[in-house]
Amino acid sequence: MRYGWRARIGHIAPAILDTSAEEFRKLLPDGVLHVGITISEPIQTLETEQAASAFERMVDAGRRLARERVDVIVCGGTPVALSRGPAGDAELADRLRVETGLPVVTANGAVVEALAVLGARSLVAVSPFLERRNDEIRIFLESCGFRVLATRGLGLVNNVDFAVQPVDAAYGLARKTAAECPEADAIYIACPRWPVVDMIASLEADTGKKVVAAAAAMAWGALRAIGIRTCRAGYGELMTT
């Protein structure tokens, strides 16, 4: 038996510390291998200049990843795509498809598809980011037809700081924000680098709202793109849809 006997999911990360790989491994079913790659000159912070300059390096990373015989490419780095505005996500996906000839799933695109499948129309969004990064998320989601009732962040800038947050950081921020907006259909938790997937089911149970977390949406979207409809149970409604 070889690793990835069922499928190989390629994942581009813009930062060195790719803790999102750990989130993926919890979510992916048996026989599906996560193959991660970090861009050259990885970004250390989410300052606008670093995010924007990483765009072309994401495309180069996709070309390198395709040589590893992956079946689909998942492109992380939401702030990198959004550094070019709401259309940046589609631009990055199109470039990667042309360069690699593979199906491409972007973090933003997977989130939008996941929210739609769950029937969400209004939502709250939380992240470890500064509020101006949350503003970019809000603008993007609103351009896709969703009502964003509130955004909240931890105010962090450095990628390394995202990964050292306790799991209750995302849980507490999401639950508090959802309580402030009881009319919201769903909760979106941005960024796959802080630990989130282990508490998705609990957050859904405690708030009565559907939860879309970035890492879960990316894994779910990648599996759907290659025709695998089974995901690991226990990680929220999306992974059983």
WOVENDA-V217576 format. One line per field, one symbol per residue. burial: + if it has 16 or more other ideal C-beta (glycine too) atoms within 10 Angstrom, else -. A space follows every 50 residues. Layout:
burial->???
//
This chain:
burial->---+--+++++++++-+++++-++--+++--++++++++--++-++---+ ++-++-+++-++--++---++++++++++++++--+-++--++-++---+ -++++++++++++++-++-+--+++++++---++-+++-++--+-+-++- ++++-+--+-+++-+---+++-+++-++--+--++++++++++++++-++ +-++--+-++++++++++++++++++-+--++--+++++--
//
